[in-house]
Amino acid sequence: PRSTRRSSALAPALLSVRTEPGLDAAALVRGSGCKRGRFHPPPPQKGCGQAETCQTRRSLSLQEIAAGDLAGLPLLRRLDLAFNNISRLAPDAFAANRLLEQLRLFNNSLAHIPAPALRPLANLRCLDMSNNLYGRADTALQKFTLRFRNLFEFAYYAGSADLFAGLAELRATKLVFYRGKFDERLLRSALLNVRASRVRDLELVAIDFARSPGGNGSGSAGISGLRLDRLLLQDISNPDVLRFDWTFTWLSGVAALSIVNVNFNFVPCDAWGEMRNVRVLNVTGNRLEDAYLYSQRCHYGAVMPKLETFVLANNQLSSLAVLAALTLTWPRLSSLDASRNGLGARRETCRWNGNLRWLALSHNQVTAAAFACLPTGLEYLDLSHSQLDRLDASFFSRSRRLRELRLSGNKLKFIPSGWTCPSLEVLAIDGNSFGVLARGSFGNMPRLASLAAGDNPYHCTCELYLFLQETRRRRRPSLRDWPGNWTCYHPEELLDTAVAAYTPWPLECDVPALVAVAVSGTAAAAAVAAALCWKFDVPWYVRATWRLVRSRYRGRRGGGGVARRCAYHAFVSYSRADAGWVRRELLRRLESATPPYRLCIHERDFTPGRWIIDNIIESIEASAKVIFVLSRSFVDSEWCNYELYFAHQRAVGLGSEDVILVVKEPIDARGLPRKFSRLQKMLGSKTYLEWPPEPSRQPFFWMQLRNLLGSPRDGEVETAGKTTSPQPLRRGRETGRFRAAVSAASQGRAAKPKGAVFLPFRPSPPI
């Protein structure tokens, strides 16, 4: 019904006929005509195939649809005839269109519901016949939605007739009142007729409700016996519509009650008791506050016995404890939606209904302290877009039933280490502020199958790369938002780069391979270094330095800080092959001089039983000069090289460079081994004496040698006990005595030759 007839300005219409793939008429309505108010099918449109949807919008003024007008469209599925002037539909107007699923006859001039024309449409799913000039209803209509639009648009109904008496004759199961003006009398009349009809789904959308003058409700009884599967009150500015007759009895038979955007802020105590059959209660978009939703004066113990789902979204609630106390005794409550409130900012202690399994708290102000107030028996928890900056890992370890967790759009800066949630299967943490994911981030969630973690400022490092590699290898969890929302934020050179495009160097993130390469490289470098050391005699210098340091250490520990004194004028270093020349020429000439020189040679003056290295060092320290008898045999002797090395290290001598080189045989300095590099430098930088084989030139040689040694002082080397002729001590590679000494030292004892006499050493006065 409409309050007034539309003006002729609304007569031009929009005709939209849409085809589905497979229609036999591939193209429609371009060039369609309307002659004398009759509909004439158009010829096929050129270029429109069977798999396309073709439509033409044309201003028409259709007055009727006669039999056969749509006979050429047997596969038609959607037909829009709105905004015409159709007043008649032939009983067989749609006889050839049995596949029709959607039919729109909105805003025409039908005087009655055309039930005979609609009867053949067994596949019809959507029918819109609102805003026509219905005067009566056809009882054959069923399964459809009856929509009254702009009922009494300009004035409230003041008559006494029952406008909805025909509802009882309808087989329609859904009734919609959209806009229009209602007072308590008209609304009561509508509800009483709905009670007598087959309507089970009632909507009051955007109606303008106001009480009539003098309508105080006194003497009016409540409406009982109204049975509705669903009741929707939406976008109504006056909340008095809820108790239009001053009671709430009309809500007692409702199974699913939705009161959306009705601006009510108070729930009277008697309202809870009347909603005893409600299974789903939705009060979204109102002005409910804690003190008006839950009152200490009300008794909530026996109310809402069948309620299973409670939706409180987009209100003004701030206390989780109030919400828990309100729903504590509702025996069947399993789902609670309190999104878009101000919940979670307080530190509270809560006692929840043990049957609660589904809780939505998105778009609130949740802090980490709120986890102490959340129920631990949940299976679904939504805390997305709630300004949450950190998690309480202990809550999730206690929530052993939790299967789905949504934390999108918060401010989480890190994922807790060891995060445990044993039953979690779905996790959404996209749109936060953390940048690191590692292979162990979700290791304690064995059932995790789905993960949304995009839109975070990721650090594109090996940790993230290895996490993604492990996820792809195991195929769990599946990344629902991969790869579109995964973007690198660090390092700077990868800013705004897709994480999927981040491909590090192969060995950069493969730790086993990196270790293998490092070990191989180290082994190769060690082998090369060993080869170079062997080639350049580095082990020899290392051994010599080690022995020198060890000898110095033992000398300091045993000497007790006694000042060093020179007992010899010179220490003579020579090879075994030159021993005869040293005894026959050098010793005889210098030790028989007047006054005699005191010379130190190893065969006579080394202390038996001591380490050879110790003897060499102490003898050089106790000598003012060092004489090297150079020959080809000297170069072949390892011990001679030791003596040359220690003599060159003035830290063990007297702090001078008093080295005398006596070349017994011609030596090619350039052909010397690398370990004699010091000797090579000495021969190139120092003046040396060359032994002349001619007897006539030998006196001049001895004079030069005595000048280098300086004038000897009087004195003798004192010995304790019996003086014996020292036995020659053979050295190193030449006799094997060095190996014996080392072996004995390793066993904690010094090598002692059989029958050797140990002579205590007493240094002579300084020279």
CORKA-V187907 format. One record per run of one state. SS is the DSSP state (h for helix, s for strand, l for the rest). FROM is the first residue (numbers start at 1). LEN is the number of residues. If there is no record, write none. Layout:
SS/FROM/LEN ; SS/FROM/LEN
This chain:
l/1/7 ; h/8/3 ; l/11/2 ; s/13/2 ; l/15/1 ; s/16/3 ; l/19/14 ; s/33/3 ; l/36/2 ; s/38/3 ; l/41/18 ; s/59/2 ; l/61/3 ; s/64/2 ; l/66/12 ; s/78/3 ; l/81/7 ; s/88/2 ; l/90/12 ; s/102/3 ; l/105/7 ; s/112/1 ; l/113/2 ; h/115/4 ; l/119/7 ; s/126/3 ; l/129/7 ; s/136/1 ; l/137/5 ; s/142/1 ; l/143/2 ; s/145/5 ; l/150/15 ; h/165/5 ; l/170/1 ; s/171/1 ; l/172/2 ; s/174/5 ; l/179/2 ; s/181/2 ; l/183/1 ; h/184/12 ; l/196/5 ; s/201/5 ; l/206/2 ; s/208/2 ; l/210/18 ; s/228/7 ; l/235/4 ; h/239/5 ; l/244/5 ; h/249/3 ; l/252/2 ; s/254/7 ; l/261/8 ; h/269/6 ; l/275/5 ; s/280/3 ; l/283/7 ; h/290/4 ; l/294/15 ; s/309/3 ; l/312/8 ; h/320/8 ; l/328/7 ; s/335/3 ; l/338/20 ; s/358/3 ; l/361/7 ; h/368/6 ; l/374/6 ; s/380/3 ; l/383/10 ; h/393/6 ; l/399/5 ; s/404/3 ; l/407/13 ; s/420/1 ; l/421/5 ; s/426/3 ; l/429/15 ; s/444/1 ; l/445/5 ; s/450/3 ; l/453/4 ; s/457/3 ; l/460/2 ; h/462/13 ; l/475/3 ; s/478/2 ; l/480/7 ; s/487/4 ; l/491/1 ; h/492/3 ; l/495/3 ; s/498/1 ; h/499/3 ; l/502/9 ; h/511/25 ; l/536/2 ; h/538/22 ; l/560/8 ; s/568/6 ; l/574/2 ; h/576/16 ; l/592/7 ; s/599/2 ; l/601/1 ; h/602/4 ; l/606/6 ; h/612/10 ; l/622/1 ; s/623/8 ; l/631/1 ; h/632/5 ; l/637/1 ; h/638/11 ; l/649/1 ; h/650/3 ; l/653/6 ; s/659/5 ; l/664/5 ; h/669/3 ; l/672/2 ; h/674/12 ; l/686/3 ; s/689/2 ; l/691/4 ; h/695/15 ; l/710/22 ; h/732/4 ; l/736/1 ; h/737/10 ; l/747/21
